[in-house]
Amino acid sequence: MRVQIPSPLLSYTKVKEVEATGKTLAEVLLDLERRFPGIRFRVVDEQGRLRPHMRFFVNGEQVFELGVPLRPSDEVTLVQALSGG
């Protein structure tokens, strides 16, 4: 499936879109980690939870759980939330 990578993570992938495999978002992140070491820690914390500054979308809809089932035709988009004042 296609995975859209946010600018802050391009140092890992070097491209804005990569292919990944997995039946869940958790498996997709493990596949990305295998190919781009260190990327998973930037989006998932030590307890395996999604980091609060990251947003995940599957086919344009925000998801909040790593166990979300995925199909090979899905598009996953990672977005880094902005904050400030």
PDB file of N, CA, C and O in Angstrom:
ATOM      1  N   MET A   1       0.835  -1.175   0.000  1.00  0.00           N
ATOM      2  CA  MET A   1       0.000   0.000   0.000  1.00  0.00           C
ATOM      3  C   MET A   1       0.881   1.240   0.000  1.00  0.00           C
ATOM      4  O   MET A   1       2.058   1.185   0.357  1.00  0.00           O
ATOM      5  N   ARG A   2       0.300   2.344  -0.401  1.00  0.00           N
ATOM      6  CA  ARG A   2       1.045   3.598  -0.419  1.00  0.00           C
ATOM      7  C   ARG A   2       0.996   4.254   0.958  1.00  0.00           C
ATOM      8  O   ARG A   2      -0.045   4.289   1.613  1.00  0.00           O
ATOM      9  N   VAL A   3       2.142   4.769   1.375  1.00  0.00           N
ATOM     10  CA  VAL A   3       2.233   5.488   2.642  1.00  0.00           C
ATOM     11  C   VAL A   3       2.844   6.859   2.344  1.00  0.00           C
ATOM     12  O   VAL A   3       3.953   6.962   1.820  1.00  0.00           O
ATOM     13  N   GLN A   4       2.097   7.899   2.689  1.00  0.00           N
ATOM     14  CA  GLN A   4       2.564   9.274   2.521  1.00  0.00           C
ATOM     15  C   GLN A   4       3.368   9.663   3.766  1.00  0.00           C
ATOM     16  O   GLN A   4       2.905   9.483   4.892  1.00  0.00           O
ATOM     17  N   ILE A   5       4.562  10.189   3.556  1.00  0.00           N
ATOM     18  CA  ILE A   5       5.488  10.515   4.637  1.00  0.00           C
ATOM     19  C   ILE A   5       5.547  12.029   4.829  1.00  0.00           C
ATOM     20  O   ILE A   5       5.717  12.758   3.851  1.00  0.00           O
ATOM     21  N   PRO A   6       5.410  12.528   6.074  1.00  0.00           N
ATOM     22  CA  PRO A   6       5.497  13.973   6.307  1.00  0.00           C
ATOM     23  C   PRO A   6       6.943  14.471   6.198  1.00  0.00           C
ATOM     24  O   PRO A   6       7.888  13.701   6.368  1.00  0.00           O
ATOM     25  N   SER A   7       7.096  15.735   5.920  1.00  0.00           N
ATOM     26  CA  SER A   7       8.431  16.337   5.742  1.00  0.00           C
ATOM     27  C   SER A   7       9.399  16.047   6.887  1.00  0.00           C
ATOM     28  O   SER A   7      10.562  15.751   6.617  1.00  0.00           O
ATOM     29  N   PRO A   8       8.973  16.118   8.171  1.00  0.00           N
ATOM     30  CA  PRO A   8       9.927  15.852   9.253  1.00  0.00           C
ATOM     31  C   PRO A   8      10.512  14.436   9.249  1.00  0.00           C
ATOM     32  O   PRO A   8      11.526  14.194   9.903  1.00  0.00           O
ATOM     33  N   LEU A   9       9.894  13.502   8.527  1.00  0.00           N
ATOM     34  CA  LEU A   9      10.395  12.127   8.503  1.00  0.00           C
ATOM     35  C   LEU A   9      11.117  11.782   7.204  1.00  0.00           C
ATOM     36  O   LEU A   9      11.527  10.638   7.008  1.00  0.00           O
ATOM     37  N   LEU A  10      11.274  12.755   6.325  1.00  0.00           N
ATOM     38  CA  LEU A  10      11.949  12.490   5.049  1.00  0.00           C
ATOM     39  C   LEU A  10      13.421  12.151   5.222  1.00  0.00           C
ATOM     40  O   LEU A  10      14.030  11.570   4.323  1.00  0.00           O
ATOM     41  N   SER A  11      13.998  12.503   6.358  1.00  0.00           N
ATOM     42  CA  SER A  11      15.395  12.133   6.596  1.00  0.00           C
ATOM     43  C   SER A  11      15.551  10.609   6.663  1.00  0.00           C
ATOM     44  O   SER A  11      16.647  10.088   6.459  1.00  0.00           O
ATOM     45  N   TYR A  12      14.467   9.904   6.946  1.00  0.00           N
ATOM     46  CA  TYR A  12      14.499   8.437   6.983  1.00  0.00           C
ATOM     47  C   TYR A  12      14.259   7.831   5.600  1.00  0.00           C
ATOM     48  O   TYR A  12      14.981   6.929   5.176  1.00  0.00           O
ATOM     49  N   THR A  13      13.243   8.334   4.905  1.00  0.00           N
ATOM     50  CA  THR A  13      12.827   7.692   3.657  1.00  0.00           C
ATOM     51  C   THR A  13      13.408   8.338   2.404  1.00  0.00           C
ATOM     52  O   THR A  13      13.559   7.674   1.379  1.00  0.00           O
ATOM     53  N   LYS A  14      13.733   9.622   2.476  1.00  0.00           N
ATOM     54  CA  LYS A  14      14.256  10.408   1.343  1.00  0.00           C
ATOM     55  C   LYS A  14      13.208  10.693   0.272  1.00  0.00           C
ATOM     56  O   LYS A  14      13.484  11.438  -0.668  1.00  0.00           O
ATOM     57  N   VAL A  15      12.020  10.121   0.392  1.00  0.00           N
ATOM     58  CA  VAL A  15      10.929  10.357  -0.560  1.00  0.00           C
ATOM     59  C   VAL A  15       9.617  10.537   0.209  1.00  0.00           C
ATOM     60  O   VAL A  15       9.472  10.054   1.332  1.00  0.00           O
ATOM     61  N   LYS A  16       8.660  11.243  -0.415  1.00  0.00           N
ATOM     62  CA  LYS A  16       7.395  11.552   0.241  1.00  0.00           C
ATOM     63  C   LYS A  16       6.394  10.411   0.215  1.00  0.00           C
ATOM     64  O   LYS A  16       5.413  10.436   0.958  1.00  0.00           O
ATOM     65  N   GLU A  17       6.623   9.415  -0.624  1.00  0.00           N
ATOM     66  CA  GLU A  17       5.704   8.286  -0.706  1.00  0.00           C
ATOM     67  C   GLU A  17       6.497   6.996  -0.803  1.00  0.00           C
ATOM     68  O   GLU A  17       7.432   6.883  -1.596  1.00  0.00           O
ATOM     69  N   VAL A  18       6.112   6.021   0.017  1.00  0.00           N
ATOM     70  CA  VAL A  18       6.765   4.712  -0.012  1.00  0.00           C
ATOM     71  C   VAL A  18       5.693   3.627  -0.054  1.00  0.00           C
ATOM     72  O   VAL A  18       4.526   3.883   0.242  1.00  0.00           O
ATOM     73  N   GLU A  19       6.091   2.440  -0.418  1.00  0.00           N
ATOM     74  CA  GLU A  19       5.215   1.277  -0.389  1.00  0.00           C
ATOM     75  C   GLU A  19       5.500   0.514   0.908  1.00  0.00           C
ATOM     76  O   GLU A  19       6.645   0.428   1.353  1.00  0.00           O
ATOM     77  N   ALA A  20       4.449  -0.033   1.501  1.00  0.00           N
ATOM     78  CA  ALA A  20       4.605  -0.834   2.716  1.00  0.00           C
ATOM     79  C   ALA A  20       3.553  -1.932   2.702  1.00  0.00           C
ATOM     80  O   ALA A  20       2.565  -1.866   1.971  1.00  0.00           O
ATOM     81  N   THR A  21       3.793  -2.945   3.532  1.00  0.00           N
ATOM     82  CA  THR A  21       2.834  -4.042   3.642  1.00  0.00           C
ATOM     83  C   THR A  21       2.439  -4.211   5.098  1.00  0.00           C
ATOM     84  O   THR A  21       3.176  -3.831   6.007  1.00  0.00           O
ATOM     85  N   GLY A  22       1.267  -4.787   5.301  1.00  0.00           N
ATOM     86  CA  GLY A  22       0.782  -5.075   6.636  1.00  0.00           C
ATOM     87  C   GLY A  22      -0.727  -5.157   6.646  1.00  0.00           C
ATOM     88  O   GLY A  22      -1.405  -4.515   5.844  1.00  0.00           O
ATOM     89  N   LYS A  23      -1.244  -5.955   7.560  1.00  0.00           N
ATOM     90  CA  LYS A  23      -2.694  -6.110   7.680  1.00  0.00           C
ATOM     91  C   LYS A  23      -3.302  -5.107   8.648  1.00  0.00           C
ATOM     92  O   LYS A  23      -4.520  -4.936   8.695  1.00  0.00           O
ATOM     93  N   THR A  24      -2.429  -4.433   9.434  1.00  0.00           N
ATOM     94  CA  THR A  24      -2.869  -3.398  10.369  1.00  0.00           C
ATOM     95  C   THR A  24      -1.883  -2.241  10.295  1.00  0.00           C
ATOM     96  O   THR A  24      -0.805  -2.370   9.713  1.00  0.00           O
ATOM     97  N   LEU A  25      -2.254  -1.116  10.884  1.00  0.00           N
ATOM     98  CA  LEU A  25      -1.340   0.027  10.932  1.00  0.00           C
ATOM     99  C   LEU A  25      -0.073  -0.353  11.693  1.00  0.00           C
ATOM    100  O   LEU A  25       1.018   0.075  11.317  1.00  0.00           O
ATOM    101  N   ALA A  26      -0.195  -1.142  12.750  1.00  0.00           N
ATOM    102  CA  ALA A  26       0.975  -1.582  13.515  1.00  0.00           C
ATOM    103  C   ALA A  26       1.941  -2.367  12.622  1.00  0.00           C
ATOM    104  O   ALA A  26       3.153  -2.162  12.690  1.00  0.00           O
ATOM    105  N   GLU A  27       1.416  -3.255  11.796  1.00  0.00           N
ATOM    106  CA  GLU A  27       2.270  -4.046  10.902  1.00  0.00           C
ATOM    107  C   GLU A  27       2.915  -3.169   9.832  1.00  0.00           C
ATOM    108  O   GLU A  27       4.067  -3.388   9.457  1.00  0.00           O
ATOM    109  N   VAL A  28       2.184  -2.190   9.347  1.00  0.00           N
ATOM    110  CA  VAL A  28       2.756  -1.261   8.361  1.00  0.00           C
ATOM    111  C   VAL A  28       3.923  -0.501   8.991  1.00  0.00           C
ATOM    112  O   VAL A  28       4.964  -0.329   8.357  1.00  0.00           O
ATOM    113  N   LEU A  29       3.756  -0.048  10.234  1.00  0.00           N
ATOM    114  CA  LEU A  29       4.839   0.670  10.904  1.00  0.00           C
ATOM    115  C   LEU A  29       6.046  -0.234  11.134  1.00  0.00           C
ATOM    116  O   LEU A  29       7.184   0.224  11.037  1.00  0.00           O
ATOM    117  N   LEU A  30       5.816  -1.505  11.435  1.00  0.00           N
ATOM    118  CA  LEU A  30       6.936  -2.443  11.588  1.00  0.00           C
ATOM    119  C   LEU A  30       7.656  -2.658  10.254  1.00  0.00           C
ATOM    120  O   LEU A  30       8.881  -2.773  10.219  1.00  0.00           O
ATOM    121  N   ASP A  31       6.894  -2.713   9.160  1.00  0.00           N
ATOM    122  CA  ASP A  31       7.505  -2.845   7.837  1.00  0.00           C
ATOM    123  C   ASP A  31       8.333  -1.609   7.510  1.00  0.00           C
ATOM    124  O   ASP A  31       9.437  -1.722   6.978  1.00  0.00           O
ATOM    125  N   LEU A  32       7.807  -0.433   7.825  1.00  0.00           N
ATOM    126  CA  LEU A  32       8.574   0.799   7.597  1.00  0.00           C
ATOM    127  C   LEU A  32       9.843   0.808   8.440  1.00  0.00           C
ATOM    128  O   LEU A  32      10.901   1.221   7.966  1.00  0.00           O
ATOM    129  N   GLU A  33       9.742   0.356   9.687  1.00  0.00           N
ATOM    130  CA  GLU A  33      10.918   0.311  10.568  1.00  0.00           C
ATOM    131  C   GLU A  33      11.983  -0.635  10.024  1.00  0.00           C
ATOM    132  O   GLU A  33      13.177  -0.351  10.112  1.00  0.00           O
ATOM    133  N   ARG A  34      11.550  -1.742   9.469  1.00  0.00           N
ATOM    134  CA  ARG A  34      12.504  -2.696   8.894  1.00  0.00           C
ATOM    135  C   ARG A  34      13.284  -2.051   7.748  1.00  0.00           C
ATOM    136  O   ARG A  34      14.485  -2.282   7.606  1.00  0.00           O
ATOM    137  N   ARG A  35      12.613  -1.258   6.946  1.00  0.00           N
ATOM    138  CA  ARG A  35      13.233  -0.642   5.775  1.00  0.00           C
ATOM    139  C   ARG A  35      13.886   0.701   6.066  1.00  0.00           C
ATOM    140  O   ARG A  35      14.844   1.093   5.399  1.00  0.00           O
ATOM    141  N   PHE A  36      13.355   1.411   7.076  1.00  0.00           N
ATOM    142  CA  PHE A  36      13.852   2.741   7.426  1.00  0.00           C
ATOM    143  C   PHE A  36      14.065   2.801   8.939  1.00  0.00           C
ATOM    144  O   PHE A  36      13.255   3.390   9.654  1.00  0.00           O
ATOM    145  N   PRO A  37      15.153   2.193   9.432  1.00  0.00           N
ATOM    146  CA  PRO A  37      15.376   2.097  10.878  1.00  0.00           C
ATOM    147  C   PRO A  37      15.278   3.444  11.590  1.00  0.00           C
ATOM    148  O   PRO A  37      15.863   4.439  11.162  1.00  0.00           O
ATOM    149  N   GLY A  38      14.517   3.446  12.693  1.00  0.00           N
ATOM    150  CA  GLY A  38      14.345   4.639  13.508  1.00  0.00           C
ATOM    151  C   GLY A  38      13.039   5.379  13.265  1.00  0.00           C
ATOM    152  O   GLY A  38      12.624   6.183  14.100  1.00  0.00           O
ATOM    153  N   ILE A  39      12.387   5.126  12.146  1.00  0.00           N
ATOM    154  CA  ILE A  39      11.176   5.879  11.814  1.00  0.00           C
ATOM    155  C   ILE A  39      10.027   5.563  12.765  1.00  0.00           C
ATOM    156  O   ILE A  39       9.264   6.460  13.125  1.00  0.00           O
ATOM    157  N   ARG A  40       9.892   4.318  13.174  1.00  0.00           N
ATOM    158  CA  ARG A  40       8.766   3.927  14.033  1.00  0.00           C
ATOM    159  C   ARG A  40       8.793   4.669  15.363  1.00  0.00           C
ATOM    160  O   ARG A  40       7.746   5.087  15.857  1.00  0.00           O
ATOM    161  N   PHE A  41       9.977   4.837  15.951  1.00  0.00           N
ATOM    162  CA  PHE A  41      10.089   5.515  17.237  1.00  0.00           C
ATOM    163  C   PHE A  41       9.640   6.972  17.148  1.00  0.00           C
ATOM    164  O   PHE A  41       9.245   7.561  18.154  1.00  0.00           O
ATOM    165  N   ARG A  42       9.699   7.545  15.970  1.00  0.00           N
ATOM    166  CA  ARG A  42       9.253   8.934  15.789  1.00  0.00           C
ATOM    167  C   ARG A  42       7.729   9.044  15.784  1.00  0.00           C
ATOM    168  O   ARG A  42       7.196  10.131  16.004  1.00  0.00           O
ATOM    169  N   VAL A  43       7.019   7.941  15.539  1.00  0.00           N
ATOM    170  CA  VAL A  43       5.554   8.001  15.464  1.00  0.00           C
ATOM    171  C   VAL A  43       4.860   7.194  16.553  1.00  0.00           C
ATOM    172  O   VAL A  43       3.673   7.400  16.807  1.00  0.00           O
ATOM    173  N   VAL A  44       5.580   6.273  17.207  1.00  0.00           N
ATOM    174  CA  VAL A  44       5.016   5.437  18.268  1.00  0.00           C
ATOM    175  C   VAL A  44       5.939   5.535  19.484  1.00  0.00           C
ATOM    176  O   VAL A  44       7.160   5.465  19.346  1.00  0.00           O
ATOM    177  N   ASP A  45       5.354   5.698  20.675  1.00  0.00           N
ATOM    178  CA  ASP A  45       6.181   5.848  21.876  1.00  0.00           C
ATOM    179  C   ASP A  45       6.641   4.496  22.427  1.00  0.00           C
ATOM    180  O   ASP A  45       6.380   3.448  21.836  1.00  0.00           O
ATOM    181  N   GLU A  46       7.327   4.541  23.564  1.00  0.00           N
ATOM    182  CA  GLU A  46       7.907   3.346  24.165  1.00  0.00           C
ATOM    183  C   GLU A  46       6.861   2.328  24.609  1.00  0.00           C
ATOM    184  O   GLU A  46       7.166   1.142  24.733  1.00  0.00           O
ATOM    185  N   GLN A  47       5.631   2.779  24.850  1.00  0.00           N
ATOM    186  CA  GLN A  47       4.551   1.881  25.246  1.00  0.00           C
ATOM    187  C   GLN A  47       3.743   1.398  24.044  1.00  0.00           C
ATOM    188  O   GLN A  47       2.719   0.734  24.210  1.00  0.00           O
ATOM    189  N   GLY A  48       4.192   1.724  22.848  1.00  0.00           N
ATOM    190  CA  GLY A  48       3.495   1.290  21.648  1.00  0.00           C
ATOM    191  C   GLY A  48       2.254   2.097  21.317  1.00  0.00           C
ATOM    192  O   GLY A  48       1.388   1.630  20.576  1.00  0.00           O
ATOM    193  N   ARG A  49       2.158   3.307  21.862  1.00  0.00           N
ATOM    194  CA  ARG A  49       1.016   4.188  21.588  1.00  0.00           C
ATOM    195  C   ARG A  49       1.411   5.223  20.541  1.00  0.00           C
ATOM    196  O   ARG A  49       2.574   5.610  20.428  1.00  0.00           O
ATOM    197  N   LEU A  50       0.423   5.653  19.789  1.00  0.00           N
ATOM    198  CA  LEU A  50       0.671   6.702  18.806  1.00  0.00           C
ATOM    199  C   LEU A  50       1.101   7.970  19.530  1.00  0.00           C
ATOM    200  O   LEU A  50       0.497   8.354  20.531  1.00  0.00           O
ATOM    201  N   ARG A  51       2.134   8.613  19.029  1.00  0.00           N
ATOM    202  CA  ARG A  51       2.587   9.861  19.651  1.00  0.00           C
ATOM    203  C   ARG A  51       1.529  10.943  19.438  1.00  0.00           C
ATOM    204  O   ARG A  51       0.901  10.991  18.381  1.00  0.00           O
ATOM    205  N   PRO A  52       1.327  11.816  20.435  1.00  0.00           N
ATOM    206  CA  PRO A  52       0.260  12.813  20.341  1.00  0.00           C
ATOM    207  C   PRO A  52       0.444  13.827  19.214  1.00  0.00           C
ATOM    208  O   PRO A  52      -0.536  14.413  18.754  1.00  0.00           O
ATOM    209  N   HIS A  53       1.662  14.043  18.768  1.00  0.00           N
ATOM    210  CA  HIS A  53       1.884  15.034  17.701  1.00  0.00           C
ATOM    211  C   HIS A  53       1.766  14.426  16.301  1.00  0.00           C
ATOM    212  O   HIS A  53       1.932  15.128  15.303  1.00  0.00           O
ATOM    213  N   MET A  54       1.481  13.134  16.226  1.00  0.00           N
ATOM    214  CA  MET A  54       1.321  12.480  14.929  1.00  0.00           C
ATOM    215  C   MET A  54      -0.156  12.195  14.676  1.00  0.00           C
ATOM    216  O   MET A  54      -0.907  11.858  15.591  1.00  0.00           O
ATOM    217  N   ARG A  55      -0.547  12.336  13.431  1.00  0.00           N
ATOM    218  CA  ARG A  55      -1.907  11.996  13.010  1.00  0.00           C
ATOM    219  C   ARG A  55      -1.801  10.953  11.905  1.00  0.00           C
ATOM    220  O   ARG A  55      -0.896  11.002  11.072  1.00  0.00           O
ATOM    221  N   PHE A  56      -2.733  10.016  11.909  1.00  0.00           N
ATOM    222  CA  PHE A  56      -2.734   8.934  10.933  1.00  0.00           C
ATOM    223  C   PHE A  56      -4.068   8.926  10.207  1.00  0.00           C
ATOM    224  O   PHE A  56      -5.129   8.995  10.828  1.00  0.00           O
ATOM    225  N   PHE A  57      -4.000   8.842   8.889  1.00  0.00           N
ATOM    226  CA  PHE A  57      -5.203   8.809   8.069  1.00  0.00           C
ATOM    227  C   PHE A  57      -5.122   7.595   7.152  1.00  0.00           C
ATOM    228  O   PHE A  57      -4.073   7.292   6.584  1.00  0.00           O
ATOM    229  N   VAL A  58      -6.249   6.910   7.022  1.00  0.00           N
ATOM    230  CA  VAL A  58      -6.361   5.798   6.088  1.00  0.00           C
ATOM    231  C   VAL A  58      -7.457   6.187   5.103  1.00  0.00           C
ATOM    232  O   VAL A  58      -8.615   6.375   5.476  1.00  0.00           O
ATOM    233  N   ASN A  59      -7.065   6.300   3.848  1.00  0.00           N
ATOM    234  CA  ASN A  59      -8.004   6.716   2.800  1.00  0.00           C
ATOM    235  C   ASN A  59      -8.702   8.022   3.165  1.00  0.00           C
ATOM    236  O   ASN A  59      -9.893   8.194   2.904  1.00  0.00           O
ATOM    237  N   GLY A  60      -7.954   8.937   3.769  1.00  0.00           N
ATOM    238  CA  GLY A  60      -8.478  10.261   4.094  1.00  0.00           C
ATOM    239  C   GLY A  60      -9.221  10.374   5.403  1.00  0.00           C
ATOM    240  O   GLY A  60      -9.634  11.473   5.772  1.00  0.00           O
ATOM    241  N   GLU A  61      -9.409   9.273   6.124  1.00  0.00           N
ATOM    242  CA  GLU A  61     -10.112   9.309   7.402  1.00  0.00           C
ATOM    243  C   GLU A  61      -9.131   9.075   8.548  1.00  0.00           C
ATOM    244  O   GLU A  61      -8.336   8.136   8.520  1.00  0.00           O
ATOM    245  N   GLN A  62      -9.202   9.948   9.558  1.00  0.00           N
ATOM    246  CA  GLN A  62      -8.282   9.826  10.677  1.00  0.00           C
ATOM    247  C   GLN A  62      -8.562   8.554  11.469  1.00  0.00           C
ATOM    248  O   GLN A  62      -9.714   8.202  11.722  1.00  0.00           O
ATOM    249  N   VAL A  63      -7.480   7.869  11.856  1.00  0.00           N
ATOM    250  CA  VAL A  63      -7.576   6.677  12.698  1.00  0.00           C
ATOM    251  C   VAL A  63      -6.781   6.913  13.972  1.00  0.00           C
ATOM    252  O   VAL A  63      -5.831   7.695  13.997  1.00  0.00           O
ATOM    253  N   PHE A  64      -7.187   6.223  15.024  1.00  0.00           N
ATOM    254  CA  PHE A  64      -6.586   6.459  16.333  1.00  0.00           C
ATOM    255  C   PHE A  64      -5.990   5.207  16.965  1.00  0.00           C
ATOM    256  O   PHE A  64      -5.427   5.275  18.057  1.00  0.00           O
ATOM    257  N   GLU A  65      -6.107   4.076  16.300  1.00  0.00           N
ATOM    258  CA  GLU A  65      -5.656   2.806  16.850  1.00  0.00           C
ATOM    259  C   GLU A  65      -4.687   2.108  15.901  1.00  0.00           C
ATOM    260  O   GLU A  65      -4.879   2.134  14.686  1.00  0.00           O
ATOM    261  N   LEU A  66      -3.652   1.486  16.452  1.00  0.00           N
ATOM    262  CA  LEU A  66      -2.686   0.750  15.633  1.00  0.00           C
ATOM    263  C   LEU A  66      -3.264  -0.549  15.079  1.00  0.00           C
ATOM    264  O   LEU A  66      -2.725  -1.107  14.123  1.00  0.00           O
ATOM    265  N   GLY A  67      -4.348  -1.031  15.664  1.00  0.00           N
ATOM    266  CA  GLY A  67      -4.946  -2.281  15.223  1.00  0.00           C
ATOM    267  C   GLY A  67      -5.922  -2.135  14.063  1.00  0.00           C
ATOM    268  O   GLY A  67      -6.577  -3.104  13.680  1.00  0.00           O
ATOM    269  N   VAL A  68      -6.025  -0.947  13.508  1.00  0.00           N
ATOM    270  CA  VAL A  68      -6.963  -0.718  12.399  1.00  0.00           C
ATOM    271  C   VAL A  68      -6.617  -1.660  11.244  1.00  0.00           C
ATOM    272  O   VAL A  68      -5.477  -1.668  10.780  1.00  0.00           O
ATOM    273  N   PRO A  69      -7.592  -2.459  10.771  1.00  0.00           N
ATOM    274  CA  PRO A  69      -7.313  -3.361   9.650  1.00  0.00           C
ATOM    275  C   PRO A  69      -7.117  -2.583   8.348  1.00  0.00           C
ATOM    276  O   PRO A  69      -7.801  -1.592   8.092  1.00  0.00           O
ATOM    277  N   LEU A  70      -6.182  -3.047   7.544  1.00  0.00           N
ATOM    278  CA  LEU A  70      -5.865  -2.385   6.276  1.00  0.00           C
ATOM    279  C   LEU A  70      -5.938  -3.375   5.127  1.00  0.00           C
ATOM    280  O   LEU A  70      -5.777  -4.583   5.306  1.00  0.00           O
ATOM    281  N   ARG A  71      -6.184  -2.831   3.943  1.00  0.00           N
ATOM    282  CA  ARG A  71      -6.173  -3.610   2.702  1.00  0.00           C
ATOM    283  C   ARG A  71      -4.992  -3.147   1.860  1.00  0.00           C
ATOM    284  O   ARG A  71      -4.542  -2.013   2.024  1.00  0.00           O
ATOM    285  N   PRO A  72      -4.481  -3.976   0.974  1.00  0.00           N
ATOM    286  CA  PRO A  72      -3.349  -3.569   0.130  1.00  0.00           C
ATOM    287  C   PRO A  72      -3.637  -2.340  -0.731  1.00  0.00           C
ATOM    288  O   PRO A  72      -2.710  -1.635  -1.128  1.00  0.00           O
ATOM    289  N   SER A  73      -4.906  -2.078  -1.021  1.00  0.00           N
ATOM    290  CA  SER A  73      -5.259  -0.921  -1.851  1.00  0.00           C
ATOM    291  C   SER A  73      -5.395   0.372  -1.058  1.00  0.00           C
ATOM    292  O   SER A  73      -5.606   1.432  -1.648  1.00  0.00           O
ATOM    293  N   ASP A  74      -5.280   0.309   0.275  1.00  0.00           N
ATOM    294  CA  ASP A  74      -5.432   1.504   1.108  1.00  0.00           C
ATOM    295  C   ASP A  74      -4.262   2.465   0.939  1.00  0.00           C
ATOM    296  O   ASP A  74      -3.166   2.078   0.533  1.00  0.00           O
ATOM    297  N   GLU A  75      -4.528   3.733   1.264  1.00  0.00           N
ATOM    298  CA  GLU A  75      -3.471   4.737   1.308  1.00  0.00           C
ATOM    299  C   GLU A  75      -3.386   5.252   2.740  1.00  0.00           C
ATOM    300  O   GLU A  75      -4.378   5.712   3.304  1.00  0.00           O
ATOM    301  N   VAL A  76      -2.208   5.172   3.311  1.00  0.00           N
ATOM    302  CA  VAL A  76      -1.964   5.641   4.663  1.00  0.00           C
ATOM    303  C   VAL A  76      -1.191   6.951   4.585  1.00  0.00           C
ATOM    304  O   VAL A  76      -0.201   7.055   3.861  1.00  0.00           O
ATOM    305  N   THR A  77      -1.644   7.937   5.324  1.00  0.00           N
ATOM    306  CA  THR A  77      -0.977   9.229   5.368  1.00  0.00           C
ATOM    307  C   THR A  77      -0.577   9.529   6.796  1.00  0.00           C
ATOM    308  O   THR A  77      -1.411   9.510   7.701  1.00  0.00           O
ATOM    309  N   LEU A  78       0.705   9.807   6.995  1.00  0.00           N
ATOM    310  CA  LEU A  78       1.206  10.237   8.301  1.00  0.00           C
ATOM    311  C   LEU A  78       1.339  11.756   8.253  1.00  0.00           C
ATOM    312  O   LEU A  78       1.884  12.311   7.299  1.00  0.00           O
ATOM    313  N   VAL A  79       0.840  12.414   9.283  1.00  0.00           N
ATOM    314  CA  VAL A  79       0.889  13.877   9.349  1.00  0.00           C
ATOM    315  C   VAL A  79       1.420  14.259  10.704  1.00  0.00           C
ATOM    316  O   VAL A  79       0.980  13.730  11.724  1.00  0.00           O
ATOM    317  N   GLN A  80       2.372  15.183  10.720  1.00  0.00           N
ATOM    318  CA  GLN A  80       2.856  15.690  11.996  1.00  0.00           C
ATOM    319  C   GLN A  80       2.060  16.930  12.334  1.00  0.00           C
ATOM    320  O   GLN A  80       2.059  17.903  11.580  1.00  0.00           O
ATOM    321  N   ALA A  81       1.374  16.895  13.481  1.00  0.00           N
ATOM    322  CA  ALA A  81       0.554  18.031  13.918  1.00  0.00           C
ATOM    323  C   ALA A  81       1.452  19.206  14.283  1.00  0.00           C
ATOM    324  O   ALA A  81       2.549  19.030  14.812  1.00  0.00           O
ATOM    325  N   LEU A  82       0.973  20.380  13.995  1.00  0.00           N
ATOM    326  CA  LEU A  82       1.701  21.603  14.333  1.00  0.00           C
ATOM    327  C   LEU A  82       1.077  22.222  15.566  1.00  0.00           C
ATOM    328  O   LEU A  82      -0.132  22.133  15.781  1.00  0.00           O
ATOM    329  N   SER A  83       1.913  22.846  16.367  1.00  0.00           N
ATOM    330  CA  SER A  83       1.404  23.553  17.532  1.00  0.00           C
ATOM    331  C   SER A  83       2.211  24.829  17.693  1.00  0.00           C
ATOM    332  O   SER A  83       3.235  25.027  17.039  1.00  0.00           O
ATOM    333  N   GLY A  84       1.749  25.647  18.536  1.00  0.00           N
ATOM    334  CA  GLY A  84       2.458  26.895  18.768  1.00  0.00           C
ATOM    335  C   GLY A  84       1.476  27.989  19.138  1.00  0.00           C
ATOM    336  O   GLY A  84       0.281  27.753  19.314  1.00  0.00           O
ATOM    337  N   GLY A  85       2.006  29.166  19.249  1.00  0.00           N
ATOM    338  CA  GLY A  85       1.117  30.244  19.652  1.00  0.00           C
ATOM    339  C   GLY A  85       1.494  31.533  19.022  1.00  0.00           C
ATOM    340  O   GLY A  85       0.841  32.550  19.259  1.00  0.00           O
TER     341      GLY A  85
END
